[in-house]
Amino acid sequence: MNIPIAREGYPFIAAAAGPAVVLWAAAAAFGGSLLWGAAAASTMLALAVAAFFRDPERRGPTGAGLVLAPADGRVIEITEVEEPSYLGSKAIRISIFLSLFDVHVNRYPVSGDVEHRTYDAGRFEPAWRKSASHSNERASTGIRDGAVAILIRQIAGLAAKRIVTYANVGDRVLQGERMGLIRFGSRVDLFLPADAEISVSLRDRTSGGVTVVARLNPPGETIKK
């Protein structure tokens, strides 16, 4: 089975594979259990790096009002907060924690126009801490579709060192499309209007671009259950 690799991963995979090739050549030339063991260990590391940057194709439900998970991972928090940077109002924050074993390519939860982009260089606390949402390195993207707006915040974790976000202000993005990625352990916060109907619970597993995490209530309308 051929699983695509995110293009941002190629330099890291090459850096991990290079020593493996050298060690295998040295083991073949000189022998010795130490060289063979080092070659095997470095190969496993290279494979682990490649697995981290895997980028499987996804095809989830689409449609106005549906909000898809922006990331693979586990729901660690669902809470009402103030969101002053873009929404300027109360919002429901859904926090998804990504372990090193999760796919780290993020996806757009909704279709719309990118109205807001910010980047803040912060600390590298464990991503599961509540404070990580406003203290860690983070990139925020605000998307509007008509009268409804949401905010996605990519947050670096303890081991993460770089956040990648593809779209710029003014771009039109499509639900389920690749949004970017966070390298080596992270968290994604999704800020929704306070009247959104949440479809996930704490500790639920999500699949980016596939799992429906909420349904939005257009202004003046009531969601039919």
TILUM-263073 format. One line per 10 residues: number of its first residue (from 1); for each residue x, y, z of N, C-alpha, C, O. Coordinates in steps of 0.001 Angstrom, whole numbers, plus 524288, in hexadecimal, padded with zeros to 5 digits. Each point is the difference from the previous one (the first is absolute). Layout:
NUM = X:Y:Z:X:Y:Z:X:Y:Z:X:Y:Z  ...;
This chain:
1 = 80348:7FB5A:80000:7FCB8:804A6:80000:8036F:804DD:80000:80374:80092:8034C  7FB93:802EB:7F8FE:8031B:804B8:7FF6C:7FD5E:80483:802E1:7FBCF:801C2:7FE6F  806A6:80023:805CB:7FDDB:80458:802F9:8033B:804D8:7FED0:804BE:7FFF7:800CD  7F8CA:8043A:7FD4D:802FB:804C2:7FEC3:802AE:80238:804D8:7FE45:7FF34:8046A  805FB:80399:7FA9F:802FC:80294:80417:7FF8C:805E3:7FF3A:8007E:801EA:7FB9E  7FE94:800F3:80897:7FFCB:805AE:7FFB0:80546:80217:7FE35:80417:7FE38:801CC  7FBCB:8058F:7FAA8:804DF:801DF:7FDAB:803B6:80255:8040D:804C0:7FFEB:7FF42  7F91D:8022B:80508:8034C:80240:80412:80353:7FBDF:802C5:803C4:80148:802B4  7FACC:7F9C6:7FC95:802D1:7FBD5:802AA:804D6:7FE15:7FD2C:80342:7FD5F:8025E  7FD51:803E4:7F88B:80456:7FDDB:7FCFB:8055D:80139:80252:80337:7FC72:8005F;
11 = 7FDEC:80867:80138:8053A:80103:8023D:80109:7FCDD:804F9:80460:7FE37:800E4  7F79A:80120:80255:800AC:7FD17:804DC:800DC:7FA31:7FEEB:80331:7FD72:80289  7F9E7:80087:7F9A9:8009E:7FA74:7FE9E:8056B:7FF08:7FDBB:8028B:7FC1D:8013F  7FF35:80783:7FB62:80534:7FF75:7FDAF:8043F:80039:80432:803CC:7FD0F:7FFD6  7FB7B:8067D:803EB:803E0:80086:80432:80047:7FB18:8035C:80429:7FE91:801F0  7F752:7FEDC:7FEBC:7FFED:7FB31:80319:801E5:7FB4B:7FCDD:8025F:7FC6B:80229  7FC93:80399:7F8BB:8016F:7FB7F:7FCBD:805CD:7FFF0:7FEAD:8024B:7FBD4:7FF51  8001B:808D1:80053:80589:8004B:7FE90:80387:7FCBF:8038F:802FD:7FCC3:7FE15  7FCB8:8040A:8070E:80341:7FCCE:8037F:7FED2:7FA30:7FFA2:80383:7FCC8:800AB  7F79B:801D7:7FE49:7FE9F:7FA79:7FF86:802D8:7FD86:7FB5E:80209:7FBA9:80067;
21 = 7FE16:80725:7FB30:802AE:7FDFB:7FB5C:805CE:7FF3E:80125:80243:7FBFC:7FEA0  80025:807E8:803E8:80592:7FFAA:80140:80115:7FB6A:803A4:803C8:7FD1F:7FF42  7F8E7:80238:804AA:800DE:7FBBF:803C5:7FF49:7FAA2:7FD85:802DE:7FC57:8013D  7F945:8032E:7FB39:7FF52:7FAFA:7FD5B:804CE:7FEBF:7FC9D:801C6:7FB89:7FFC4  80040:8087A:7FDA6:804AA:7FF29:7FCBA:804AA:7FE79:8035F:80309:7FC8D:7FE96  7FD81:8060F:805E9:80458:7FEBC:80382:7FF6A:7FA8C:8023B:803D7:7FD26:80085  7F753:8015E:800D0:7FF11:7FAC8:80227:80140:7FBCA:7FBFC:80240:7FBF3:80146  7FC3B:80518:7F9CA:80115:7FC33:7FBDE:805E0:7FF80:7FEFF:801F5:7FBCA:7FEC0  800CF:8089B:801D4:805A1:7FFE7:7FEDC:8033C:7FDC3:80479:803BF:7FD1F:7FF1C  7FACD:80434:805A9:80355:7FE95:8046C:7FD94:7FC03:803BC:802C0:7FD98:80320;
31 = 7F80A:801B8:7FC84:7FD6A:7FC57:80377:80001:801FA:80596:80161:8047C:8010D  7FD10:7F820:8027C:7FFDF:80174:80586:7FA75:80113:801CD:7FD10:802D6:7FD75  8018E:7FADD:806F5:7FAA9:80088:801FF:7FE9D:805A5:80145:7FB79:8018C:7FF85  80868:8018F:8021B:7FEEE:80571:8015B:7FE4C:8031A:7FB3B:7FC45:80306:80043  8066D:7FC3D:7FB6A:7FE92:802C4:7FB30:7FABB:7FE2C:7FDEC:7FCCB:8032E:7FE59  80250:7F7A7:801BC:7FAF5:7FE07:7FE27:7FB90:80212:8036C:7FBE4:8017A:7FDFD  804E8:7FEA6:8071A:7FBF7:801FC:80382:7FEFD:805C3:7FF2A:7FB81:801B5:80003  808BA:80161:7FF3E:7FF59:8059B:7FF09:7FD34:800F4:7FAD8:7FCC6:8038C:7FF9E  8046C:7F951:7FC6A:7FD63:80099:7FAF0:7FA2B:7FEE1:8007B:7FCC3:802CF:7FDD2  801EE:7F90E:8050D:7FA75:7FEAF:800BC:7FD2B:80441:8030B:7FB9A:8016F:7FEB1;
41 = 806F8:80098:80569:7FD80:80412:80331:7FF2E:804F9:7FCE2:7FBE6:80278:8006C  807FE:7FF0C:7FC6A:7FF73:804C2:7FCF1:7FBD4:7FF5F:7FBC1:7FD65:803C8:7FE91  801FF:7F777:7FF74:7FBDD:7FF01:7FC29:7FA9E:8008C:8027C:7FC6F:8023B:7FDAD  80305:7FBBD:80703:7FB0A:80087:802C4:7FEB4:805BF:800FD:7FB7F:801A0:7FF91  80881:80169:801C1:7FF25:8059A:800D5:7FE33:802AA:7FB04:7FC67:8032F:80018  80618:7FB85:7FB8C:7FE7A:80252:7FAFD:7FA63:7FE92:7FE95:7FD10:80343:7FE09  80179:7F7DD:802F9:7FAA5:7FE4F:7FEE4:7FC1C:802D2:80383:7FBB4:80154:7FE4B  805C9:7FF98:8069F:7FC97:802C8:803A4:7FF2F:805A4:7FE3F:7FBAD:80212:80060  80873:80062:7FDBC:7FF8C:80560:7FE0D:7FC72:80025:7FB38:7FCB5:80378:7FF82  803F6:7F8C3:7FCFB:7FCA8:7FFBD:7FB61:7FA4F:7FF30:80192:7FC7E:80259:7FDB3;
51 = 80294:7FA5B:80631:7FAA6:7FF07:801CA:7FD9A:804EC:8024F:7FB56:800F6:7FF56  807CD:80228:8035B:7FDFB:804CE:8024A:7FDEE:803AD:7FBC8:7FC05:80295:800C6  806A2:7FDA9:7FAD4:7FE82:803A4:7FBDD:7FC3D:7FD96:7FC0C:7FF46:8022E:7FBC6  7FE56:7F968:8057B:7FC48:7FDA2:7FC5C:7FB6B:803B1:7FF21:7FE73:802E7:80382  7FF71:7FCF2:7F7D1:7FBE2:803A3:7FE72:7FBD5:7FD11:7FCE9:7FF93:800B3:7FB43  7FD5A:7FC07:8075E:7FC28:7FCC8:7FD31:7FBB3:80349:7FD8D:7FE9D:80427:801FD  7FF54:7F9F4:7F9BB:7FB8A:80297:7FD8E:7FB39:7FF5B:80386:7FF37:7FBE4:8025E  7FDAF:80826:7FDEF:7FB53:7FFE1:8034B:7FB46:801C7:7FCCD:80064:80381:7FCBB  7FB37:7FA0B:80442:7FB20:801A5:7FD7C:7FBAB:7FF9C:80409:7FE08:7FBC0:80115  8007F:808AD:80121:7FBF9:8001B:803FE:7FB19:802A6:7FE0E:7FFBA:80197:7FB79;
61 = 7FC63:7FEEA:807E8:7FB2C:802B1:7FE7A:8010C:805CD:7FF2E:80382:80237:8026E  7F986:8002F:7FA3A:80074:8059C:7FF16:7FA8F:80263:80002:7FC1A:7FD4D:7FF31  803B3:807D0:801BC:7FAF8:8029E:7FFD8:7FFD4:804AD:803A5:802B6:8002A:803F7  7FA12:8039E:7FAA1:7FF5D:804A0:8033F:7FDF2:7FE6C:8055E:7FC76:7FCC4:8006B  805B8:80579:80396:7FE4E:7FECD:8054F:80329:7FBCD:802A5:80028:7FFC6:804CD  8026A:7FCD3:7F825:8033D:7FBE4:8024F:8056C:8022A:80145:80232:8030B:7FCFD  7FFEA:7FB64:8076E:8055D:8016A:80175:80314:7FAF4:800AD:7FEBF:7FCCE:8035F  8053F:8027D:7F974:80330:7FB4A:80042:8049D:800CC:803B0:801B4:8046A:800DD  80049:7F760:80146:80492:80044:80362:8049B:8021A:7FCE0:800EE:7FE3C:7FBA0  801F7:8057E:80687:80495:80202:7FD40:804C7:7FC80:80086:803EB:800D4:7FD57;
71 = 7FBC9:7FB3A:8061D:8049E:7FCD2:80109:7FE86:7FA9E:801FC:7FBC4:7FF33:80223  807D4:7FD1B:7FD1D:7FFA4:7FAEF:80296:80196:800B8:805B2:80360:80336:80130  7FA43:7F9E2:80243:80198:80056:80575:7FB92:7FECC:803B1:7FC2A:7FD7C:7FE91  8046D:8045D:80640:7FC25:7FF0D:80417:7FDF7:8052A:80213:80303:803A1:800F4  7F7D4:7FCB3:7FFC1:7FD94:804B4:8022A:80154:80052:805CF:7FE85:7FC94:80308  80448:8078D:7FE83:801A5:80080:80573:7FD12:8045E:802DE:80054:8006D:804C7  7FCCC:802D1:7F845:7FD22:80433:802A2:7FBB1:8020A:7FC7B:800C0:800B8:7FB4E  7FAB7:80035:8070A:7FBAE:802B2:7FD6F:7FE05:80403:803F2:7FDCF:7FE90:80408  802F4:8066B:7FAD6:7FEB5:803F0:803ED:7FE6C:80521:7FD6E:80154:80106:7FB7E  7FBD4:8022E:8076D:7FE8F:8052A:7FE15:80418:803E9:801B9:8017A:8002B:80493;
81 = 80059:802FD:7F7BD:8041E:803D0:80113:7FEB1:8051D:7FD3A:7FC85:80030:7FCB0  8064F:803F3:804B3:7FFEB:804D4:7FCFD:8041F:7FF8C:7FBB7:8045E:7FE46:80106  7FA48:80343:7FA35:803BD:7FFD8:7FBBD:80059:8058F:7FDAF:7FCFE:80152:7FC7D  8069C:801E4:8056F:8002A:80579:7FE67:80309:80111:7FAF7:7FF3C:80418:7FD98  8042C:7F858:800C2:80390:80141:7FBBE:7FD63:8003C:7FAA7:801AF:802FE:7FCA2  7FA40:7F9E9:8028A:7FD5C:7FFE4:7FAE8:7FA17:7FFF3:80089:7FD56:8033F:7FDA8  80097:7F923:80562:7FA53:7FF9F:8008C:7FDD2:80491:80327:7FBAE:801D8:7FEF4  80751:7FFFD:804EB:7FE4A:80461:8032B:7FB20:7FEDB:80327:7FCA7:80363:800AC  802F4:7F7D9:80140:7FB47:7FE7D:802E1:80128:7FB04:80311:80452:7FDE5:7FFCD  7F7B8:80045:80309:80068:7FAE2:80272:80029:7FBD5:7FBBD:7FDAB:80096:7FBD6;
91 = 8051A:7FB42:8054C:80080:7FBC8:7FC39:8007C:7FAD3:802DE:80152:7FFD4:8049F  7FD9A:7FC01:7F896:80103:7FAC7:8020D:80539:7FE3A:7FDC7:800C7:7FFFE:7FB41  802CE:7FE82:80835:8051F:7FE20:7FE54:8003A:7FA19:8007E:7FF2D:7FDCF:80433  801F5:7FFAA:7F76D:800F7:7FA5C:7FFE9:805D6:7FF40:7FF3C:80229:801B7:7FC0F  8006B:7FBBF:807A9:805A5:7FF31:7FFC9:80129:7FA51:7FEBD:7FDFC:7FC71:80287  8054A:802C0:7F989:80182:7FAC4:7FE4C:805DA:7FF5E:800B2:80310:8030D:7FDE3  7FE83:7F8F8:80518:80580:7FEF3:800FA:801F5:7FBD3:7FC3F:7FD98:7FBE0:7FF6C  806D1:8053C:7FE06:8025F:7FC5E:7FC58:804D7:7FD9C:80286:8038F:802D2:80196  7FC94:7F821:7FEC6:804B2:7FD5C:801F1:803D3:7FF65:7FB77:7FEB9:8012D:7FB85  805FE:7FCF8:805B6:803E9:7FF27:7FBEF:7FE4A:7FBE6:7FC09:80230:7FFB9:7FBBA;
101 = 7F9E9:7FD14:805A5:7FE52:7FBC5:7FC94:7FB79:8018E:7FC72:7FE7B:7FCFC:7FC94  7FF5B:807AD:80433:7FBA3:801C1:7FCC5:801F8:8027F:7FAF2:8046D:801DC:7FFB8  7F82F:7FE24:7FC46:8010A:80303:7FB41:8000A:805C3:80183:7FC68:801D7:8029C  8079F:80105:7FBC6:8008C:80574:80195:7FE95:803F2:7FBC5:800AF:804B2:800C9  7FD60:7F982:7FAC8:7FDF2:80391:7FC0E:7FAA9:801E3:801CF:7FC92:7FCD7:8012F  802B7:8084E:7FF07:7FB06:80246:801A8:7FCA2:80149:7FB43:801FE:800C2:7FBB0  7F8D9:7FF7B:8052C:7FC52:800ED:7FBBB:7FC03:80428:80180:7FEDF:800D4:80499  7FF04:801C7:7F764:7FC3B:80423:800F7:7FAC5:7FDAB:801A0:7FDF6:7FC90:7FD53  7FFD9:80542:80705:7FB04:7FDD8:801E0:7FB50:801AE:7FCBF:7FC16:7FD39:7FFB9  80458:8075F:7FDCE:7FBB6:8022D:7FCE8:8023B:80282:7FB1B:804B4:800E8:7FF99;
111 = 7F7E3:80030:7FCBC:80182:8032B:7FB78:7FF06:805BB:80143:7FC83:80149:8030C  80697:80222:7FA96:7FF2E:8058D:800E6:804AF:80331:7FE58:803A9:7FE05:7FD97  7FC2A:806FC:803C2:80434:8039D:7FEB3:80367:800F1:804CE:7FE02:800E9:80448  8071D:7FEDD:7FAF8:803A2:800FE:80452:8002A:805EB:800F2:801BF:802FB:7FCA7  7FC6D:7FEA8:807EA:7FFD9:80588:8015F:80437:80185:803ED:8012E:8049E:800A5  8010F:7F78E:801F0:80357:80126:8047E:80472:7FC18:80036:7FF1D:7FB4A:7FFA9  805BF:806AA:800E7:8048F:7FCA6:800A8:803AA:80298:803DB:8018A:8047D:7FF3A  7FFDE:7F8C8:804E1:803EC:80201:8039C:803B4:7FB99:80182:7FE9A:7FB66:7FFE1  8062C:80622:8018E:803D7:7FC4F:801FF:80269:80255:804E4:80172:80496:80012  7FF00:7F83D:8040B:80259:801BB:804E2:80435:7FC24:80193:7FEF0:7FB5E:800BB;
121 = 805CF:80689:7FFCA:80447:7FCB6:801DE:7FFA4:7FFB7:805F0:80061:803FD:802A9  7FEEA:7F769:7FF5D:7FF4E:7FF6A:8059D:80379:7FBCB:80237:80403:7FEA3:7FDB9  7FA73:7FF58:806AA:802FC:7FBEF:8029F:7FE8D:7FA9E:7FDCE:7FCD7:7FF94:7FC67  8057E:7FC62:805CD:7FEF1:7FAAA:7FE58:7FE72:7FCBF:804B9:802B5:7FC52:8017E  7F8E0:8051C:800D4:7FDDE:7FCF4:8044A:7FD59:7FB25:7FDD3:7FEE8:7FFC6:7FB53  80007:7FC4F:807FA:7FCE6:7FB89:7FE30:7FACE:801DE:7FDBA:7FD58:8033D:8025C  80136:7FABD:7F915:7FB78:80201:7FD29:7FAD1:7FEE3:802B8:7FC12:80280:7FECE  803DE:7F9C1:804DC:7FB0D:7FEC0:8028E:7FE9B:803F9:80440:7FB90:80004:801DA  8080F:8034E:7FFBA:7FEC7:803EA:803ED:7FC55:8042E:7FDD0:8007C:80187:7FB78  7FBE1:8004D:807B7:7FC69:80419:7FE45:802E8:804E3:7FE5E:7FE71:802A3:7FC4B;
131 = 805CD:7FE9C:80677:802E9:804C9:7FEE9:80298:7FFEB:7FAA1:80177:8041B:7FDF9  7FF1F:7F73E:7FFB0:802A4:7FFA0:7FAF3:7FD27:8030C:7FBC4:80269:801C0:7FC3A  7F86D:7FEE6:80462:7FCE1:802AB:7FC0B:801A6:805A8:7FF47:7FF63:8022E:7FBC2  802B6:8003A:8085D:80182:80581:7FF97:805B3:8010B:80167:801B4:8047F:7FFE1  80152:7F761:80179:80572:800E6:8017A:803E8:7FD64:7FC55:8046F:801CE:7FF93  7FA05:7F9FF:7FDC7:8039E:7FD3D:7FC8C:80061:8029B:7FAAA:7FCEC:80375:7FEB1  806EE:7FACF:7FE3F:80032:8019C:7FA86:7FAD8:7FE74:7FD6E:7FE2C:7FB9B:800AC  7FF7B:80802:7FC60:7FACC:7FEF7:7FDE1:7FF0B:8033B:7FB13:8021A:80447:7FF5B  7FAB6:7F992:7FD3F:7FE51:802B0:7FB45:7FA13:7FFA3:7FFB4:7FDC9:7FBC3:80080  7FFA8:808AD:7FEB0:7FA49:80034:7FFFD:7FE08:80185:7FA9B:80232:8036C:7FD6E;
141 = 7F9A4:7F9FC:800E6:7FDA1:80104:7FAE8:7FA26:800B4:800B0:7FD50:7FC7B:801E0  800B9:80811:7FC9A:7FA67:8010C:80058:7FD77:7FF75:7FAAF:801E2:80230:7FC28  7F9D6:7FAE2:8039D:7FD49:7FEEB:7FB15:7FA56:801C1:8007B:7FD63:7FEEC:803E4  800C3:803CC:7F819:7FA8E:801C2:7FFEF:7FD42:7FDD1:7FB37:80222:7FFF0:7FBB1  7F911:7FE44:80530:7FC95:7FE59:7FBC1:7FAC4:802B0:800D9:7FCD4:7FE40:80329  8024C:805F3:7FA0A:7FB46:8030A:800D6:80017:802A2:8054B:803A0:802E7:80140  7F859:7FC11:801DF:7FF8F:8027A:80527:8029F:7FCD8:80450:8001E:801AD:80482  801F9:7F9CB:7FA25:80237:7FC83:803F2:805F1:80000:7FF9E:8022B:7FF98:7FBBA  8007C:800DF:808C4:805B5:7FFFD:8001F:801EA:7FC35:80424:7FD79:7FF3E:80405  80711:7FE5A:7FAF3:80283:7FC8C:803C5:805D0:8014A:80026:80204:802A0:7FC82;
151 = 800A8:7FB88:80788:8059E:800CA:80080:80296:7FAC7:80123:7FE2F:7FD0B:80354  80615:801D0:7F9E2:8031F:7FB57:80100:8054B:801C8:80209:8026F:80376:7FDB6  7FF5B:7FA3C:80685:80515:8016E:80236:80384:7FB2C:8003A:7FEE2:7FC49:802D7  8054A:803CD:7FA33:803E6:7FBCF:8001C:803F9:80159:80441:80237:80445:80004  7FEA8:7F81C:8038B:80336:80111:8049B:8046E:7FC0D:80054:7FF20:7FB46:7FFDA  805A0:806BB:80099:80487:7FC95:8008E:80012:7FDA8:8056F:7FE4B:80273:803C5  803B3:7F8C7:7FC9C:8005D:7FD5F:80503:8057C:80027:80231:8032F:80347:7FE81  7FDE0:7F92B:80508:80504:7FFE0:802B1:80482:7FEFC:7FC3C:80437:8023E:80091  7FADE:7FA58:7FB8F:8042C:7FE94:7FC5C:7FF69:80293:7FAAD:80385:7FFA7:7FCBE  7F809:802F5:80256:7FF1F:80268:7FAE7:80359:804DC:7FF5E:800CB:802EE:803BB;
161 = 8012C:7FDEE:7F789:80371:8046B:7FF06:7FE4C:80364:7FB67:80265:8040E:7FF08  7F9A2:7FA70:7FE2E:7FE88:80310:7FB73:7FA57:7FEEE:7FE8B:7FE5D:7FB80:7FF8E  7FEB0:808AE:7FFB6:7FA9A:7FFA2:7FE33:7FFD3:801C7:7FA57:80238:8040D:7FEAA  7FB2E:7F8FA:7FE05:7FF64:80161:7FA7F:7FA34:800D8:7FEEE:7FCC0:7FCAF:80141  801FC:807D1:7FC66:7FAA4:80132:7FE70:80028:801D6:7FA58:802F6:80390:7FEB6  7F9E6:7FA11:7FDE5:80074:800FD:7FA6D:7FD3D:80500:7FE2F:80239:802F1:7FCEA  7F90A:7FE14:804E9:7FCD7:80437:7FDCD:80193:80555:80220:80212:8006C:80452  7FCEF:8039D:7F89C:800D3:8055D:80198:7FAD2:802E8:80021:7FC18:7FE21:7FDEA  803E1:8066B:80485:7FB45:8032F:8002C:7FE39:80122:7FA6D:8031D:8018A:7FCAD  7F7DE:7FDAF:8025B:7FDCE:800D5:7FAD2:7FF3F:7FB03:7FCE6:7FD2E:7FFFC:7FC1A;
171 = 8054D:7FBC5:80591:7FF60:7FB04:7FD42:7FAAE:7FD9A:80132:7FDD2:800B7:8043A  80030:7FC77:7F7FD:7FB48:7FCD8:800B1:801B4:7FA6A:80116:802FC:7FDBF:7FCFB  7FB27:80003:8074B:8018A:7FAA8:80164:7FB32:7FC83:7FFF2:7FB99:801D2:800AA  80551:7F932:7FE8C:7FBC3:7FC3F:7FF95:80020:7FC26:80485:8042A:7FE6C:801CF  7F750:80023:7FFEF:7FF5C:7FC51:80453:802E0:7FAE6:7FED7:7FF49:7FDA9:7FBDC  803F9:800A6:807D5:802DA:7FB22:7FF68:8053D:80078:7FD59:80314:7FC4E:80011  7FE06:80842:7FD8D:80515:800C6:7FD8A:80461:80040:80417:7FF10:80128:80492  805A9:7FDC1:7F9B4:80481:8005C:80379:800F2:805AF:8018F:8002D:80380:7FCB5  8006C:7FD4F:80853:800CE:80540:80221:805BC:80105:8013B:801CE:80470:7FF9A  80110:7F781:801E3:8056A:8008A:801A5:8015D:7FB89:803A6:7FD76:7FBEB:7FFED;
181 = 8068C:804D7:80344:8016A:7FBF8:803CD:8032D:80268:80464:801DC:8046C:7FFA6  7FEB2:7F885:80483:8033C:8017D:80472:803CE:7FB80:800E1:7FE70:7FB75:80031  8067C:805D3:80054:803F2:7FBDC:8004F:800C7:7FDFF:8058F:80120:802FC:80399  7FE3E:7F7E9:7FCFF:801A5:7FD17:804A3:7FCEF:80147:804F8:80225:80239:803AF  7F8F1:7FC65:7FC66:7FCD8:80070:804BF:7FD90:8055A:8007A:802C4:803EC:7FFB0  7F815:7FC5F:80111:7FD7E:80518:7FFBE:7FA57:7FFC4:801CD:7FE24:7FC1A:8021C  7FF35:80849:7FCF2:7FA85:80085:80177:7FD71:803C5:7FC23:80286:8039C:7FE12  7F882:7FB8A:800D4:7FCFE:8039B:7FCC0:7FB18:80189:802F8:7FD08:7FCA4:801BF  8021F:8087B:7FED3:7FB43:80215:80270:7FC65:80207:7FBCA:801AF:802A7:7FC5B  7F95D:7FC15:8042B:7FC00:801C0:7FC5A:7FC20:8035C:80302:7FD8A:7FE28:803B3;
191 = 801E7:806CF:7FAB8:7FC67:803A2:8028D:7FB2E:800AE:7FC95:80060:8019F:7FB7D  7FB17:7FD1D:806BA:7FB0D:80018:7FD27:7FC39:803C2:8029F:80099:80135:8049D  7FB78:800AC:7F874:7FBFF:80348:80271:7FD98:7FD4A:804B9:7FF8D:7FB37:80021  7FEE8:807E4:803BC:7FE2A:7FDD0:804F6:7FB19:7FCAD:7FF6C:7FEE0:7FCC7:80362  7FE2A:803F6:7F859:7FB3A:7FCEC:7FF4B:800CE:7FB36:7FC8D:7FC36:7FD86:7FE61  808B1:80128:8007D:80107:7FB5B:7FCCF:7FE3A:7FB16:802D6:80051:7FFAA:804C9  7FDD7:7FC95:7F840:7FE60:7FAF8:80231:804A5:7FC42:7FFC0:80193:7FE5B:7FBC4  80095:80051:808B4:804B5:7FCCB:80035:7FE98:7FA38:7FF5D:7FC4F:7FE0E:80263  806BD:7FF44:7FA53:7FEDD:7FA8D:7FEB4:803EC:7FC24:80254:7FF7A:7FB48:7FF39  80468:806A5:80399:803E7:7FC8F:80263:80003:800C5:805E8:7FDDC:803CE:80205;
201 = 80496:7F885:800B1:80070:8003A:805B1:805BD:7FFA9:8018D:80358:7FEB1:7FCCD  7FDBD:8027B:8080F:8054C:7FF8E:801FB:8021C:7FA7B:7FF36:7FD38:7FC27:800C4  807AC:80386:7FDB7:802E5:7FB25:7FF25:7FE7E:7FD36:7FAF4:80211:7FBCD:7FEE3  7FA63:8066F:7FE0D:7FED9:7FDC4:7FADD:804C5:80073:7FC85:802F9:803C1:8006B  7FDCA:7F86D:7FC22:80408:80048:7FC04:7FDBF:8029C:7FB24:7FB8D:7FEF4:7FE81  80781:8046C:7FF0F:7FE4E:80296:7FB3B:803A3:7FEA4:7FB7E:80490:7FEB2:800C4  7F94F:801A4:7FA90:802FB:7FF3E:7FB38:7FF86:804FD:7FCCD:7FBB4:80184:7FE76  808BC:8010B:80089:7FFEB:80504:7FD4D:7FD77:7FFB5:7FAA8:80156:7FCA7:7FCD1  7FAFB:806E3:80237:7FD4F:80022:7FB06:7FBB9:7FBFE:7FF69:7FD9B:7FFA1:7FBD9  8015C:7FD55:80841:7FC0E:7FBD5:7FFB1:7FBFE:80070:80468:7FB4D:7FFFD:7FEFB;
211 = 8067A:80064:805DF:7FC7A:80018:8047C:7FCFE:80520:80045:80256:80433:7FFD7  7F884:7FB78:80090:7FCCC:804B3:800D2:8002E:8014C:805D1:7FE28:7FCF4:8033C  80412:80793:7FE18:8007C:8017B:8057E:7FBAE:803B2:801BB:7FF07:80087:804AD  7FE58:80210:7F79A:7FBE0:803B2:8017B:7FCB4:80153:7FB3F:8016E:7FEF0:7FB89  7FA1C:8036B:8059B:7FC9D:80238:7FBFD:7FEEF:805A4:80176:7FEBB:8013D:80478  801D1:8022A:7F7A5:7FF5A:8058A:800F6:7FA58:801A4:7FF41:7FD27:7FDD7:7FCC8  80155:805FE:8063E:7FABB:8021C:7FFC1:80030:8053C:7FD38:8019E:803E2:80255  7FCC3:7FC55:7F8B2:80012:804FC:7FD34:7FCA8:80406:802D4:7FBEE:7FEA2:80228  805B7:8065B:7FDE1:7FCFD:8040D:802A7:7FA50:80018:7FE40:7FEE2:8000A:7FB53  7FD90:7FFFF:80867:7FA72:8003C:7FEC0:7FD84:7FAC8:7FEF4:7FB4E:7FFB6:7FF00;
221 = 807CB:7FC17:80136:7FDE6:7FAD0:7FEFB:800F6:7FC6D:804AD:80367:8010C:8033B  7F9AA:7FADB:7FD17:8009A:7FC27:8042A:80181:7FAD5:7FD9B:7FD9B:7FE3E:7FC38  80654:7FF5A:805F8:801BF:7FAE4:7FDFA:7FBCF:7FBEB:80105:7FE07:7FF8D:8045D  800A3:7FD82:7F7A7:7FC3B:7FBC4:8009A:802D8:7FB32:801ED:803DF:7FE54:7FDB0  7FA38:7FF7D:80683:8027E:7FB63:8024B:7FD45:7FB05:7FE14:80186:7FBB0:8017C;
